[in-house]
Amino acid sequence: MKSYIQQQLGKRIQELRKIKGLSQEVFAEKIGIATNTLSSIETGNAFMTSQTLEKILETLNISAEDLFSFGEQIGEDEMFSYIHKKLDLIKNNREYLKIFYNILKGI
């Protein structure tokens, strides 16, 4: 069974790999594993060895802290959707609108 951490770590690896512009095939070759193994790691269906973890950090040129900082990571679409929903909730509440206005003025 997939654990939450395993799923989030896999998503984070995939996100960082894509930011670096690496395909699964190229990235898998660079870190010394099969493409299907990388796919399993990125989908949270498999975990990696410590050696693979070290290769991932080295290849992506990131720290372990950067890799494991997925608690607050959200996608842009998710962020806009969340903001849109909150705006819909506050648009009919004058008090909330004032608060939101003051927050935006401070930016």
C-alpha positions in Angstrom: 0.0 0.0 0.0 1.2 3.5 -0.9 2.1 5.7 2.1 1.4 9.4 2.0 5.1 10.2 2.2 5.9 7.8 -0.6 3.3 9.4 -2.9 4.3 13.0 -2.1 8.0 12.2 -2.5 7.3 10.6 -5.9 5.3 13.7 -7.0 8.1 15.9 -5.8 10.8 14.0 -7.7 8.7 14.1 -10.8 8.1 17.9 -10.4 11.8 18.6 -9.9 12.8 16.4 -12.8 10.4 18.2 -15.1 11.6 21.6 -13.9 15.1 20.5 -14.9 13.7 19.5 -18.3 14.6 15.8 -18.0 12.6 13.0 -19.5 12.0 9.9 -17.4 14.3 8.0 -19.7 17.2 10.5 -19.5 16.8 11.0 -15.7 16.6 7.2 -15.1 19.8 6.7 -17.0 21.6 9.5 -15.1 20.7 8.0 -11.7 21.4 4.4 -12.8 17.9 2.8 -12.7 15.4 1.5 -15.2 12.8 3.8 -16.5 10.0 1.6 -15.2 11.6 1.8 -11.7 11.7 5.6 -11.9 8.0 5.6 -13.0 7.1 3.4 -10.0 9.0 5.8 -7.6 7.3 8.8 -9.1 3.8 7.3 -8.8 4.5 6.2 -5.2 4.4 2.5 -6.0 8.0 1.9 -5.1 10.6 3.4 -2.8 14.2 4.0 -3.6 17.5 2.8 -2.1 19.7 5.2 -0.3 22.1 5.1 -3.3 19.3 6.0 -5.7 18.3 8.9 -3.4 21.9 10.2 -3.4 22.0 10.0 -7.2 18.7 11.9 -7.4 19.9 14.7 -5.1 23.2 14.9 -7.1 21.6 14.9 -10.5 18.9 17.4 -9.6 21.6 19.4 -7.7 19.3 19.8 -4.6 19.6 19.1 -0.9 17.6 16.5 0.9 15.7 19.3 2.6 14.7 20.6 -0.9 13.5 17.2 -1.9 11.5 16.6 1.3 9.9 20.0 1.4 6.6 18.9 -0.1 4.3 19.7 2.8 3.4 23.1 1.4 3.8 22.5 -2.3 0.7 23.0 -4.3 0.2 23.3 -8.0 -0.6 26.6 -9.6 -4.0 25.4 -10.8 -4.9 24.2 -7.3 -3.8 27.5 -5.9 -6.0 29.5 -8.3 -8.9 27.2 -7.7 -8.6 27.6 -3.9 -8.4 31.4 -4.2 -11.4 31.5 -6.6 -13.5 29.5 -4.2 -12.6 31.7 -1.3 -13.4 34.8 -3.3 -16.8 33.4 -4.1 -17.4 32.9 -0.4 -16.4 36.4 0.6 -17.9 38.5 -2.2 -21.3 38.7 -0.4 -19.8 39.5 3.0 -18.8 43.2 3.4 -16.7 42.6 6.5 -14.6 39.9 4.8 -14.3 42.1 1.7 -12.8 44.8 3.8 -10.3 42.4 5.4 -9.4 41.1 1.9 -9.0 44.6 0.6 -6.7 45.5 3.4 -4.6 42.4 2.9 -4.2 43.2 -0.8 -3.3 46.8 -0.1 -0.4 45.6 2.0 1.1 43.6 -0.8 
